[in-house]
């Protein structure tokens, strides 16, 4: 039995970027919020001396405990799904800040093309360009409508960057701070790219290039290029992190009741509306029922979908009929086509870096090039990054090197600072059989079904990788190296192979309630007092890191929640 608590206006599930932004905006407006986070609270003091690669990167100190809750995975709808027992291709944050604490800080806007991708693709190439299996749809909102929310997120988080206006959407204001430093590696990429006619730019970063105070009065110091961003918290506060930006603002209002170690198991409902949540205290095992007028689901992509399915909210997606929306359009990201360079007599300072330190070209992103003669839509950014190579995780060696033993050690040392990546990060288009549902067999530590992922790379992905491999090879050859190796084919997907952690979809937004779960304020069509905030709302994944768009949508959702509290009913799309 759960102890029933006093009703509150708003309960927010998850205190990462989405939950933190919503909580800050609502509490600044005078609305009382209960924030539930299954992990512990964190500040910069908790990150002091965290340059422990073994503890944080390999033993996943900041991540969800997979022995208590995980996902199951299969490649096809005919296959049997098995639990993910250890982290590989993606990681799920745990604690105040969520993935916003352990992320790298790469912060992009999606292209205008992304938000109207189906209609613009048909307008330019005809309906035949979209395969029958691709459940592609517009987002119900345009880039111009999103621009003010992007601007607000960038100013709050202190994004450092430079712009390529002719290849990106227009912006009303420049980035709050200038770009990060340009290292010798980045200058080498820049020189080669420019010689081929490209316009390279320094990647936009939530790693501050200079000291910065945001509109809420939060002051943060500049990045130290220590190389401990991804999987680590930033003890300097230089990395944009909800634990050092929006959540302190919400706390200062006195309107946020933050409850940590509170794992939400289900959303309660009656008469077509949510009535609150059931959560368990992770320290004592005691269960509580928290009634609320509005429920904001703002946890990670997987848990947003799983909570709705386990709570019987919304209509589950059926891949055989195409009906239903909860679990639909799960997308990942495509990173094949990389060219790796090795040098015998040239070195770079690869030991230093930052999570968003890098340089990129935009010419092959989105619909920036003519797709008439290629068998795919959308595209990829081509980049060279300098995160800072840590000694356990990073041992780049030429093909044919043994993966252990004396020769492996010798080559690892030889090429530690004598290698150069020319990488891609490509868009992921939805497939009718790539989706999320509840596993019929496996349950978590509290007896609730685990989320089951069904996913495989698509024909669109594989064709795009072949194309991008030619482009990275061209840049690699222009740079020149003693060894040039290109990954020309996209292999099969595996949860145990590390590529990136950019999961999207499952509770998607749109203008049509028959094909989407949410309107453009991220309010559920079927349950009007539930708002589902996060990258789960993306109908597809672009070639960019999702956090900037997630943040922008969170600000829009906060506006919608305030309108709903004031007026009730379904909001306009």
N, C-alpha and C positions, 0 to 999 in steps of 0.2 A: 504494500500500500504506500502511496505517495502522500507526503504532508502537503496540504493545500495552503498556498500563500495568498497574501492580499493582492488583488488585481492591480495591474499597472497599465499606463497608456500604451507603452511600446516595449516589447522584448526583442533584443537583437541576438541572433545566434551566430557566434563567431566574431572575434575582435581583431581581424586583420585589416587590410586596406578598406574593403567594402564596409565591414561593420564599424570600423573606426571613423570613416568619413560620415556615414549615416548618423552615428552617435554624436559626433561633434556638431553636425549641422542641426540636429533636432534639439540637443541640449542648449545650444546657443540661442535657439528660438524659444526656450523656456519649457520644453517638453521633457518630462521625466522618462528616463530610459533605463531598463535593466539590461546590462550586457553580460552574456553568458559565454565563457571561454573555457574549454576543457583542459587547457594547459595552465601554466603558472603566469604570474605577472612578470614583466621585465622592464628594466630601464637600462641606460647606458652603463650603469654600475655593474649590472649582471654580465656585461660583455667584456669587462676588464680582463686582460690577459687571456683572451680566447684564441690565441694563435696556436691552437692545439689541433693539428690536422687529424690525428687519429680519433680524438674524442668527438669532434664536430662533423668532419666530413665523412669519416668511415664508420663511426659508431653512432652517427645521426642524433646527436644530443638534442637538437632543436626540432626533431621530427616526431610524427605520430608513431606510437608503439604498435608495430604490426602484429605483435602477439595477441593484442586485444581487439584490434579492428584493422582490416585490410580490404582489398578488393580481390575478386576472382577474375580470371582472364582467359579468353579463347580467341582464336583468329577468325573463326567462322561460326555461323549459327548452328551448324551441324556438330561442332566440336564440343567437348566437355571442358568446362572451365575449372581451373585449379587456383588456389590462393597464391597471391604474391607474398612470398615469405621474407624477402629482403629487398631493399631499395636498389633499383637499377635505372630504369628509364625516366622515372620521375620521383619526386620527393614531396611529402605532404607535411606542412609546418604544424607545430603544436605550441600553444602559448600565446600570450598577448603579443600582437604584431603579426602572427601567422607567417605565411610565406613572404609577407612584406618585411620581415626581419632577416630572413636568410637569402633573399633574392640578390641578383647581381646589380640591379639598378638600371637596366636598359629600358628606356622610356620613350616609346614612339606614339604617334598618332596613326590610326589606320587611314588608308587612302579614301578619297571621295568615292572611288570605284567600289570599295568594299561594302559600303552601306547600301548601294543600289546595284549590287553585283549581277543579279539575274537580269534585271531590265536593261542595264548597260551592255551586258554581253550579248543579249538578243538583239538590241538595237544596232550593234556594230557588226555582229557576225551571223545573226539569225538563230532560230531555235535549235537548229541542228548542231550547234557548237556545244550544247549542253547534253551530255549522255543521259540516257533514260534512267540510269541508276543514281544519278547525282541529284539529291534532294536540295537543290540550290534555291535560296530565296532572299529577297531584299530584307533589310532590317526594320523597315517601317519608319526610319529616320534618316536624315541626310547628314552629310559632313558639315554643312553650314549650320544645321541645328545643333550639332555636337560641339562645334568650335568653342563656344563660351565655356562649356564644361571642361574641355581639354585645357583651356587657358587657366581655369581656376585650379585644376589639379596641378599643373606645372608650377604655378606660383606657390601653392601650398608646399609642394615637395621640393621646390628649389631645383628645377631641372636645368642642367648645363648643356648647351648645345649650339649648333649652327644650322642654318636652313638651306635647302635646295628647292627654292620656290617653284621652279618650272616643272618639277617632278613630284611634288607633294601638294597637299591641299593648302590653300591660302590661310595665313594666320594674321590676327589683328595686332598681336604684340610679339616682340622677340622673346626668346627664352630668358628667364630671370637672370641667369649668369652665363658667361661665355663658355666655350668648349673646354674639355680637359686638355692636358698637355699632349703634344704630338711627339711620340717617341721615335727613335730611329726605325723601328719596325714599321710603324705607321707611315713615316715619311717614304720608306721604300715602296710600300703598297701604293701610296699616293702618286709617286713619280711614274710607276709602271701603268697605273690606271689612266692618268692624264695622257700618257703617250699613246694610249689606245683610244683616246677621245672621250673618256668618261669624266664625270664630275664628282670625285670622291668628297666625302664630308665626314667630320668627326661624329661618332655616334652620340645621340642625346643620352644624358646620364643623370641618374639620381645621386651619383657620387659628386658632391659639390666641387666645382673648380675653384671656389673662393668662399670666404665666410659670407653667410647669408642670413637675413632675418625675414621670415615670411609674413604675409598679411595678418596672421593671427598673433604675431609677436614672438614666434618661436625662433630663437637664434641658434645656428649650428655652425660648426667649424668646417674648414675645407678638408678635402680628401688628402690622406697621407700616402696613397699609392702603396699600401702595405701588402696587397695581394690576398687579403682574407675577407672577401665579400660573399661569394656564393657558398652557402651552408653555414655562414658565420654571421653573427650580429656585429655591428660597428660600434666599438667603444668610444670613438670620437663623435658619434652622432652625425658624421659626414654623409652617410648613406640615408636617403629618404626612407623612413621606417615609420609605420603608424604608431609604434611605441614611443617615438620621440617627436611626433608631429601632431596628428589629430587626436590621439587618445589623451595626451596631457591636457589639451584644450577642453575636451569633454569633461575630464575630471575637475578642472578648475571651475566649471560652472556650478558644481555641487548638484547637478541634475543626473549624473551617471552613477548608477549602482552597479559596479563591476564585480562580478562573481567569478572567480577563477576555479579551476578544477571542477567545472560544471559541464558535464557532457550531456547534451540534449539527445534523448532517445527517440522522441516522437513529438509531433504537433497534434494537439487535441482539437476537435472540431465538433460542431453541432449546427444543424439547420443551414448548411452550406457556407458557414463561416468558421474560421479558426477561433478557438477559445483560449488558447495558451500553449504551453509546452510542458512536457515531462522531462526532467533531467535528473541525473544521478551525480552525487558528490563523489568524485574520484578518490578522495582520501578516506571517507567514512563508509561509502557504499549506500548511504541514505538517499532515497528518492524524494523529489519535490515536484509539485505541480504549480507552475507559475501562470496564472490567468493573465491575459492581456487583451487590449482592444485591437492592437496591430502586432503581427508577427513578421519580423524581418529575418529572412533566411540568408545569411551572409558568410557561410563557411566555404570550404574549398569546393571546386566543381563537383567532385564525386559525392561529397556528403550533402550538398544541396539537392541533388537528384535523389539520393538514397532516402533522405528525410521525408521528401514528398511521397515517395513510393511506399515507405514503411508507414506513413501516416494516412494513406489512401486519399491524398489530395491531388486533384488533377487526373487526367486520363493517361494511363501508361501507353507508351508507343509500341505498336505492333509492326515489326519489319515486314511481315508477310502481307499485311493489308495496307500498310502505310498510314493507318489511322492512329490517333492518339498523339500526344506531344511530350509527355514526361519520359525522358531518356533519349529523345530524338537528336540527330545531328551531332553526335559526339565526334569531335575532331581533335587532331593532335598537331604535329608540325613535321615538316620534311627537311632533313638536314644532310641528305646524300649529295654526292657530286663534289666533295671537297678535294682540293689538290694540296698535298703536303710536300714541302720542300726541305731538303737537307743539304748543308754546306760543309765543305772540308776546311775552308780557310776564312770563314766569316761568322761572326757571332753577334747576338743581340742580347740586351739586358732583360731576359725573359723572367728573371726571378722577381721583378717588381711589376706592379700593375694594379688594376682596379676592375671591378665587375663589369663596368660599362666602358672600359677604355678600349677604343678600337676605331677603325675607319672603314667606310662602306661605300658602295655605289648603289644607286637607285634605278638605273636604266632597265633592269630586268625584273622590277617589282610590279605587281598588279597588272594593269593593262597599259603600262608605260611603253610597251612595244607591240607591234602588230602580231597577233596570234593566228593570222589566217592560215599560215603554212605549218603550224605546229599542232600536235595532238593533245594539247592541254590548255587550260585557262589559268589565269593568275601567274605568279612567278615567285622569285626569291631575291633577297638581298645577297650581295656577295661582299664579304667582309674579311678583315684580318683583325683579330682581337688580341689583347694582351692583358689577361686576367691576373697574371702572375703564376708561374708554374710551381706548384707545391711538390715536394720530393716524393711523397708516397703515391699520389694520384696520377702524376704526369710523368710518363717515361716514353717519349716519342722516339721510336727507332725505325729504321728502314724495314721494309718487308723482307722476310726471310730470316730476320733475327730471332733466335730462340726466345721464348717468353719467360724464361727463368735461367738461372745459372751464371757462370762467369762471363760468357759472351754477352748476355743480356745486360749485365752490370756495366761492362766495358762500353758498350754502345750507348747505354743510357747516359753515362757520364760524358762521352764524346759529343753527343748531339744535344745535351741539355740546353745549351744556349745557341745552338747552331741549326735550329729548325725554324720553319716559317709556315703558318697555316693560311691558306686561302679558302675560306669556308663559305657555305651557303646556309641560309635559313629560309625555307620556303613555306608557302601557304598550304593549308590542308582543306580540301573540299569535302563536303559531306557525302556519304554513301548510305543508301537506304538500309544496308545491313551492318553499318557501324553504329552501334547504339549502346545504351546502358539500361539494365533492368536489375531485378532482384535475383540473386542466386537461389535456385530451388533446394539446395542442399546445405551450403555452408552458412553458419551464423557467427555473430560476434560474441564477445564475452558476456553480453547481457541478453543473449537469446534472440537478437534481431537478425534477419537475413542480411548477408553481405551484398554489396553492390557487385554486379557482374558486368564486365566490360567485354564487348565483342568488337574487335577492331583488326583490320589489316590495311596495309598501304594499298592505294587504288591505282588503276591504270593511269589516271591523271598524275599521281605522284611519281610513278616510275618514268613516264615520258618527260616530266619536268626535270628529274634528276639527270637523265641522259643529256638534256639540253644544257643544263647549268654546268655539268661536268666539262663540257667543251669551253665554256666561258671561263671557269676557274683555271683550266689548263692553259688557256691563252694568257691570262694574267701571270700565272706561275712561270711560264716560259719567258715572258717579257722581263720578269724579275731576274730569272736565271738562277740555276742551282746545280750542284753536282748530281743530285738525285731528285727526280720529280715523279711523284706518285699520285695518281688520280683515281678516286673511287667512282667508277663510271656507271654502276648499277645500284638501284635501291634494293636491298635485301628485305626479307620478311620482318615484320614487327615482332619484337620481344620485350616484355616488361623488364627483363634482366639485363638489357643492353643500354648503357647510358647514352642518350642523345640530348634531350632537353626535358623540361618539366612543364611545357605549355599545353595544358589540357583545356578544352573548351566545349561548350554545348551541353545538352541534356535537359536544360530548362530554357528554351530559346525564346527570344523576343520577335515581334513582328506586328504587322498591321491586320492580320487575319487570325482570328481565334481558332479556326479549323486547322491551321498549319503551325501555330506558335502557342507557347504556354503563357507568354507575358505580353503586355502592351509595352510601349516605349518608356514608360515610367517604371518598368519591371514589376508591375502589379499583375498578379495572376488573373487571367480571364475568368477562371472557374471559381476562384475564392478571393473575393475582392479585398479582404483585409490581410492578405499575405503578399509580401513583396520579396522577390528572390533576386538577390544582388550578387553579382560576380561574373566571372568569365563563362559560367554556365549559361548565360544569356546569349552568347555569341552564336548566330546561325551557321557560321563557318569560322575558321581561323585564318587570319592573314599571315603574311610573311614576317610580321613584327612580333616582338614580345608583347603580351596582352595587357600588361599592367596599366599603361597609360589610358587605354580604352576602358578597362575595368574601373579605374578611378573616375574618369569622366562620367560614366554611366552611374556610378555611385552618387555623385553630386546631383544628377538628374533625378535619381530615385528618391533622394532626400527631399527634393522639391515636391515630388509626387506624394510622398507620405504626409508631408505637411498639408497639402491640399486635401488629401483624403481625411485626415483628422478634422479638418475644418468643415468640409462639405459632405463627406461620405460618398458612397457610390463608385461606379467604375469611372476612371479618368479617361480623358480623350487620349488616343494613341499618339 
